[in-house]
Amino acid sequence: MVEKRTPLAVADAVQKVMEHKLEGQQEFVSIFDSCDRFLSEDLKADHDVPRFDRSAYDGYAVKSEDLADCSKENPLRLKVIDEIGAGYVCNKSVGRFEAVRIMTGAMLPPDCDAVVMLEDVIEASTLDDKHITISKPVLKGENLSFKGEDVQAGAVLVKKGTKINPGIVALLATFGYEQVPVAKKPIIGVFATGSELLEVHEELEEGKIRNSNAYMVMAQIKQAGAEAVYFGKLADVLDESYQAMKKAMDTVDILLTTGGVSVGDYDLLPDIYRKLGAEVLFNKIAMRPGSVTTVAVLDGKLLFGLSGNPSACFVGFELYARPIIRTMLFSEKPHLTTASAILKEDFPTTNAFTRFIRSRAVLADGVLYTGPSGTDKSSIVSSIANANALTILPGGINGFKKGEQVQVILLDDSANTY
């Protein structure tokens, strides 16, 4: 007897999954290995940057009050009493009409309050004396970088859950993070199902196809920030597949399968879930592609049963599995960003379910436009390769026309890529 399945709204399915979100764990890694990991704590400044007032240019540190009346008609001569480079300090007292040669980044002598740029002075020296001549006044604070101007002590620089990029690595180094607190990568196990599947290294045979789904979803797992473990293919034998999944559950945080979740004679996942004693949260969603996407819970761990069709597998992962991974990486915003966009072509066909069209979104003159990235069939792989967005077409509406405004899910985390 064919199992009767009641479709769940997409938003309700997402909520059900997120109710079972898993707690992330912390570990420490070398700063050299921290890029592309996710911070497990807020990054705070424990000191001001700069820590002191410093010169923004090569020149001379001076007292601005000495130069108040100088001009081309009334140039001022200052005696140079010291010279300091970046990393060094002036230990001499700077008196009236005296100056200190200073390099970019060097600490301003405490008696000075401005810097005259090198090109604005005339230098002269004798055996016993070095001096400069200045022909224009300099204001207090001119040509300086001030203490705390970049960062003030106590400020939160980067929020917990942020993916570390090279700029954040620079901040980590600035504040002495030799060991960086990061989220431990969740371990996601992957099984593929289907006797028709060949692995990537195997020669093609009549009636068989290469297993693209497992490799695609493992790349999605890595992109999301987790670690993927491929357990291979499940045989079309119930007990053998059950034993393989039961064993795998002990070694992973999440178990993900592709294919085998429908109601066909060789779709064994529903029976395996029952045999495992897993609680099925849902097994049908009002969406295209991926309506048979199934999620279950066993001993606090999630099992994602994704469709065997490539596009349905891809969409199912992005909507349901990715946010769970990101919560384990301490993200405050685990879901992909949505934005408004203008349709570039008609979609006259109606559908009772919400459709997620693999799309190419393009920003032109400040307006985001979206159109299909290829043929809109769940079995098509090429449309995934060219997609940077998913166009959302709600179900139950009599088609959509070019120029209408719709919502799109942006597949790329980085900014300004559309």
C-alpha positions as CSV (number, residue, x, y, z in Angstrom):
1,M,0.0,0.0,0.0
2,V,1.4,3.4,-1.0
3,E,2.0,5.7,2.0
4,K,-0.2,8.8,2.0
5,R,1.9,11.9,2.6
6,T,0.5,15.3,3.5
7,P,2.6,18.2,2.2
8,L,3.9,20.7,4.7
9,A,4.4,24.4,3.9
10,V,8.1,25.4,3.3
11,A,8.1,27.9,6.2
12,D,6.6,25.3,8.6
13,A,9.2,22.7,7.4
14,V,12.1,25.1,8.1
15,Q,10.7,25.9,11.5
16,K,10.4,22.2,12.4
17,V,14.0,21.6,11.5
18,M,15.2,24.6,13.4
19,E,13.4,23.5,16.5
20,H,15.9,20.6,16.6
21,K,19.0,22.8,16.0
22,L,22.2,21.4,17.6
23,E,24.6,23.1,19.9
24,G,28.0,24.1,18.5
25,Q,31.3,23.3,20.2
26,Q,34.4,25.4,20.6
27,E,38.0,24.6,19.8
28,F,41.2,26.6,19.3
29,V,43.3,26.7,16.2
30,S,46.5,28.4,15.2
31,I,46.0,31.9,13.7
32,F,47.7,30.4,10.6
33,D,44.8,27.9,10.2
34,S,42.0,30.3,11.2
35,C,41.0,31.8,7.8
36,D,37.5,30.5,6.7
37,R,36.7,29.1,10.1
38,F,33.9,30.6,12.3
39,L,34.5,32.6,15.5
40,S,33.1,31.0,18.6
41,E,33.4,34.2,20.6
42,D,33.1,37.9,20.0
43,L,36.4,39.4,19.0
44,K,37.0,42.4,21.4
45,A,39.7,45.0,21.5
46,D,41.7,44.8,24.7
47,H,43.6,48.0,23.9
48,D,43.3,51.1,21.8
49,V,44.6,51.1,18.2
50,P,46.7,53.0,17.8
51,R,47.9,52.7,21.4
52,F,49.4,56.2,21.2
53,D,49.3,59.4,19.1
54,R,51.6,58.8,16.1
55,S,52.9,60.5,13.0
56,A,50.9,59.9,9.8
57,Y,53.8,61.0,7.6
58,D,57.5,61.4,7.5
59,G,58.4,64.9,8.8
60,Y,59.1,66.8,12.0
61,A,57.3,66.7,15.3
62,V,56.7,70.3,16.6
63,K,54.8,72.5,19.0
64,S,52.0,74.1,17.0
65,E,52.0,77.2,19.1
66,D,55.6,77.9,17.9
67,L,54.4,78.1,14.3
68,A,51.4,80.3,14.9
69,D,52.8,83.4,13.3
70,C,55.2,81.9,10.7
71,S,54.6,82.6,6.9
72,K,56.6,82.9,3.7
73,E,57.3,86.5,4.7
74,N,58.1,85.4,8.3
75,P,59.7,81.9,8.2
76,L,60.5,80.2,11.4
77,R,63.7,78.3,12.2
78,L,63.6,75.3,14.5
79,K,66.4,73.3,16.0
80,V,66.3,69.6,15.4
81,I,67.2,67.8,18.7
82,D,66.4,64.2,18.0
83,E,65.4,61.6,15.3
84,I,63.0,58.7,15.8
85,G,61.7,55.9,13.6
86,A,58.7,53.7,14.0
87,G,59.0,51.5,17.1
88,Y,61.3,54.0,18.8
89,V,60.5,56.9,21.3
90,C,61.9,60.3,22.0
91,N,63.4,60.5,25.5
92,K,64.4,64.1,25.2
93,S,62.4,67.1,26.4
94,V,61.3,69.3,23.4
95,G,61.6,73.0,24.2
96,R,60.3,76.1,22.4
97,F,61.4,76.4,18.8
98,E,62.7,72.8,18.7
99,A,61.7,69.9,16.6
100,V,62.2,66.1,16.3
101,R,62.7,64.3,13.0
102,I,60.0,61.6,12.9
103,M,59.1,58.8,10.6
104,T,55.6,57.5,9.7
105,G,54.1,55.5,12.5
106,A,56.5,56.7,15.2
107,M,55.1,57.8,18.6
108,L,54.6,61.5,18.9
109,P,56.9,63.0,21.6
110,P,54.8,64.1,24.6
111,D,55.9,67.7,24.3
112,C,54.7,68.0,20.7
113,D,51.2,68.2,19.2
114,A,51.6,68.3,15.4
115,V,53.8,67.1,12.6
116,V,55.1,69.2,9.7
117,M,55.4,67.1,6.5
118,L,58.9,66.6,5.1
119,E,58.1,68.4,1.9
120,D,57.0,71.5,3.8
121,V,60.4,72.2,5.4
122,I,63.8,73.3,4.3
123,E,66.6,71.3,6.0
124,A,70.0,72.6,6.8
125,S,72.9,71.4,9.0
126,T,76.3,72.3,10.2
127,L,78.9,70.2,12.0
128,D,77.3,71.2,15.4
129,D,73.8,72.0,14.5
130,K,70.8,70.8,12.4
131,H,67.8,72.9,11.9
132,I,64.7,73.3,9.6
133,T,62.9,76.3,8.3
134,I,59.1,76.4,8.0
135,S,57.1,79.0,6.1
136,K,53.5,78.2,7.1
137,P,51.7,77.5,10.4
138,V,50.6,74.0,11.4
139,L,47.5,73.3,13.4
140,K,47.4,71.3,16.6
141,G,46.8,67.6,15.7
142,E,47.7,68.1,12.1
143,N,49.3,65.0,10.3
144,L,48.7,62.7,13.3
145,S,46.9,59.4,13.8
146,F,45.4,59.6,17.3
147,K,45.2,57.1,20.1
148,G,42.1,54.9,19.6
149,E,41.3,56.4,16.3
150,D,41.1,53.0,14.6
151,V,39.7,50.9,17.5
152,Q,38.9,51.7,21.1
153,A,39.5,49.3,24.0
154,G,36.5,47.2,24.8
155,A,34.9,47.5,21.4
156,V,33.4,44.4,19.7
157,L,35.2,44.2,16.5
158,V,33.7,41.0,15.0
159,K,30.7,39.1,16.2
160,K,30.6,35.5,17.3
161,G,29.7,33.2,14.3
162,T,31.4,35.4,11.7
163,K,33.4,33.6,9.0
164,I,37.1,34.6,9.4
165,N,38.5,36.4,6.3
166,P,42.0,37.8,5.8
167,G,41.0,41.2,7.3
168,I,39.8,39.5,10.4
169,V,43.1,37.5,10.6
170,A,44.8,40.9,10.7
171,L,42.6,42.0,13.6
172,L,43.4,38.7,15.4
173,A,47.1,39.3,15.0
174,T,46.7,42.9,16.1
175,F,45.2,41.8,19.4
176,G,47.6,38.9,20.0
177,Y,45.4,35.9,19.1
178,E,48.0,33.2,18.5
179,Q,45.4,30.6,19.2
180,V,41.9,31.5,17.8
181,P,38.6,30.4,19.4
182,V,36.5,28.9,16.6
183,A,33.5,26.6,16.1
184,K,34.4,23.0,15.8
185,K,33.4,21.8,12.4
186,P,30.3,19.5,12.5
187,I,30.8,16.1,11.0
188,I,28.2,15.4,8.3
189,G,28.0,11.8,7.0
190,V,26.8,11.3,3.4
191,F,25.2,8.2,1.8
192,A,24.0,7.9,-1.8
193,T,21.3,5.5,-2.8
194,G,20.4,4.0,-6.1
195,S,21.6,0.9,-8.0
196,E,21.9,3.1,-11.1
197,L,24.7,5.1,-9.7
198,L,28.4,4.9,-10.7
199,E,31.2,6.6,-8.8
200,V,33.1,9.4,-10.4
201,H,36.1,7.1,-11.4
202,E,33.9,4.4,-12.9
203,E,33.3,3.9,-16.7
204,L,29.8,4.7,-17.9
205,E,27.5,1.7,-18.5
206,E,24.1,1.4,-20.2
207,G,21.3,2.4,-18.0
208,K,23.6,3.9,-15.3
209,I,24.6,7.5,-14.4
210,R,27.4,8.9,-12.4
211,N,26.8,9.8,-8.8
212,S,26.8,13.6,-9.0
213,N,24.6,14.2,-5.9
214,A,27.0,12.9,-3.2
215,Y,29.9,15.0,-4.6
216,M,27.7,18.1,-5.0
217,V,26.3,17.9,-1.5
218,M,29.7,17.2,0.1
219,A,30.9,20.5,-1.6
220,Q,27.8,22.2,-0.2
221,I,28.6,20.9,3.3
222,K,32.2,22.2,3.0
223,Q,31.0,25.5,1.7
224,A,28.6,25.8,4.7
225,G,31.6,25.3,7.0
226,A,31.3,21.6,8.1
227,E,33.3,18.5,7.4
228,A,31.8,15.9,5.0
229,V,32.4,12.1,5.4
230,Y,31.4,10.0,2.4
231,F,30.2,6.5,3.4
232,G,29.5,5.4,-0.2
233,K,26.4,3.9,-1.7
234,L,23.6,2.2,0.1
235,A,22.6,-1.2,-1.4
236,D,19.0,-1.8,-2.4
237,V,18.8,-4.3,0.5
238,L,16.9,-3.1,3.6
239,D,18.9,-4.8,6.4
240,E,22.3,-4.1,4.8
241,S,21.4,-0.4,4.4
242,Y,19.9,-0.2,7.9
243,Q,23.1,-1.6,9.5
244,A,25.3,0.8,7.5
245,M,23.2,3.8,8.6
246,K,23.0,2.7,12.2
247,K,26.8,2.3,12.4
248,A,27.4,5.6,10.7
249,M,25.1,7.5,13.1
250,D,27.6,6.8,15.9
251,T,30.4,8.7,14.2
252,V,28.7,11.8,12.8
253,D,26.7,14.9,14.1
254,I,24.3,14.7,11.1
255,L,23.5,12.0,8.6
256,L,22.5,13.0,5.1
257,T,21.3,10.7,2.3
258,T,20.5,11.4,-1.3
259,G,17.7,9.5,-3.0
260,G,15.5,6.7,-1.7
261,V,13.0,8.8,0.1
262,S,10.0,8.5,-2.2
263,V,7.4,5.7,-2.2
264,G,8.8,3.5,-5.0
265,D,9.7,-0.2,-4.6
266,Y,13.4,0.6,-4.2
267,D,13.0,3.6,-1.9
268,L,14.1,2.1,1.4
269,L,14.7,5.2,3.5
270,P,11.1,5.3,5.0
271,D,11.5,1.7,6.2
272,I,15.0,2.4,7.5
273,Y,13.8,5.4,9.6
274,R,11.1,3.1,11.1
275,K,13.6,0.4,11.8
276,L,16.0,2.9,13.4
277,G,13.2,4.2,15.6
278,A,13.7,7.8,14.2
279,E,11.0,10.4,14.6
280,V,10.1,11.7,11.1
281,L,9.5,15.4,11.3
282,F,8.0,15.5,7.8
283,N,8.3,13.6,4.5
284,K,6.6,15.8,2.0
285,I,6.9,19.6,1.5
286,A,4.8,21.9,-0.7
287,M,7.7,22.8,-2.9
288,R,9.2,22.1,-6.3
289,P,11.8,20.7,-6.7
290,G,12.3,18.5,-3.6
291,S,8.7,17.8,-2.4
292,V,9.8,14.4,-1.0
293,T,12.6,15.9,1.2
294,T,12.4,14.1,4.5
295,V,13.9,15.1,7.9
296,A,14.0,12.8,10.9
297,V,15.5,12.9,14.5
298,L,17.2,10.0,16.3
299,D,18.9,10.4,19.7
300,G,19.1,14.2,19.2
301,K,20.8,13.9,15.8
302,L,19.2,14.9,12.5
303,L,18.8,12.7,9.4
304,F,18.3,14.6,6.2
305,G,16.7,12.5,3.4
306,L,17.2,14.6,0.3
307,S,15.8,13.8,-3.1
308,G,17.7,11.8,-5.7
309,N,17.1,14.5,-8.4
310,P,20.1,16.8,-8.5
311,S,18.3,20.1,-8.3
312,A,15.9,18.9,-5.7
313,C,18.9,17.6,-3.6
314,F,20.7,21.0,-4.0
315,V,17.6,23.1,-3.0
316,G,16.7,20.8,-0.1
317,F,20.2,21.1,1.4
318,E,20.3,24.9,1.1
319,L,16.9,25.4,2.7
320,Y,17.0,22.8,5.5
321,A,20.5,21.4,6.2
322,R,22.7,24.5,5.7
323,P,21.0,26.6,8.4
324,I,21.4,23.8,10.9
325,I,25.2,23.6,10.1
326,R,25.4,27.4,10.5
327,T,23.8,27.4,13.9
328,M,26.4,24.8,15.0
329,L,29.0,27.4,13.8
330,F,27.4,30.0,16.1
331,S,25.9,32.1,13.3
332,E,23.2,34.6,14.4
333,K,21.8,34.6,10.8
334,P,22.0,30.9,9.6
335,H,19.7,31.3,6.7
336,L,20.7,32.6,3.2
337,T,19.9,36.2,2.4
338,T,16.7,37.0,0.5
339,A,16.2,40.0,-1.7
340,S,13.7,41.5,-4.1
341,A,14.3,41.1,-7.8
342,I,12.6,41.7,-11.1
343,L,11.7,38.7,-13.3
344,K,13.4,38.7,-16.7
345,E,10.9,36.4,-18.3
346,D,7.4,35.0,-18.0
347,F,6.5,31.9,-16.0
348,P,3.0,31.2,-17.2
349,T,2.6,27.7,-15.7
350,T,0.7,27.5,-12.5
351,N,1.7,25.1,-9.6
352,A,0.1,24.3,-6.3
353,F,3.5,24.2,-4.7
354,T,6.0,26.9,-4.2
355,R,8.7,26.7,-6.8
356,F,12.4,27.4,-6.3
357,I,13.9,28.2,-9.7
358,R,17.7,27.9,-10.1
359,S,18.5,31.4,-11.3
360,R,21.1,33.9,-12.4
361,A,20.6,37.1,-10.6
362,V,22.2,40.3,-12.1
363,L,22.5,43.7,-10.6
364,A,22.0,46.5,-13.2
365,D,21.7,50.2,-12.3
366,G,20.9,49.4,-8.7
367,V,18.1,47.0,-9.6
368,L,18.4,43.2,-9.1
369,Y,17.0,41.1,-12.0
370,T,16.5,37.3,-12.0
371,G,16.0,34.7,-14.6
372,P,16.5,30.9,-15.0
373,S,20.1,29.7,-15.1
374,G,19.1,26.8,-17.3
375,T,16.4,24.3,-17.9
376,D,13.9,24.2,-15.0
377,K,13.7,20.4,-14.4
378,S,14.7,18.8,-11.1
379,S,16.9,16.2,-13.0
380,I,19.0,19.0,-14.7
381,V,22.5,19.5,-13.3
382,S,23.8,22.3,-15.6
383,S,21.2,24.8,-14.2
384,I,22.8,24.4,-10.7
385,A,26.3,25.1,-12.0
386,N,25.2,28.4,-13.4
387,A,23.0,29.5,-10.5
388,N,23.8,32.2,-8.0
389,A,20.2,32.5,-6.7
390,L,16.9,30.7,-6.2
391,T,13.9,32.6,-7.5
392,I,10.8,32.0,-5.2
393,L,7.5,31.6,-7.1
394,P,4.7,31.0,-4.6
395,G,2.2,28.3,-5.3
396,G,-1.4,28.8,-6.2
397,I,-0.9,31.9,-8.3
398,N,-1.9,32.0,-12.0
399,G,1.6,32.3,-13.4
400,F,4.1,35.2,-13.3
401,K,5.0,37.8,-15.9
402,K,8.2,39.4,-16.9
403,G,8.8,42.6,-14.9
404,E,7.0,41.4,-11.8
405,Q,8.8,41.7,-8.5
406,V,9.6,38.5,-6.7
407,Q,11.8,37.3,-3.9
408,V,15.1,35.5,-4.5
409,I,17.4,33.6,-2.2
410,L,21.1,34.6,-2.7
411,L,23.3,31.5,-2.8
412,D,26.6,33.4,-2.3
413,D,27.5,34.5,1.3
414,S,29.9,37.2,0.1
415,A,28.7,40.8,-0.5
416,N,28.4,42.6,-3.8
417,T,28.4,39.6,-6.0
418,Y,25.1,40.2,-7.7
